[in-house]
């Protein structure tokens, strides 16, 4: 089921997941980054 809401605000993390899925890449749930706010990135 696809749910679409026009003009809905999404987070950067949600956009990253959408783009990653669109290009066919997998998302590693426990990936570690060098970002200062790495601990705040949702899994």
Residue pairs with C-beta under 8 A, 6 or more apart in sequence:
10 18
13 41
13 42
17 27
20 26
20 27
21 27
29 43
30 43
32 38
33 41
35 41
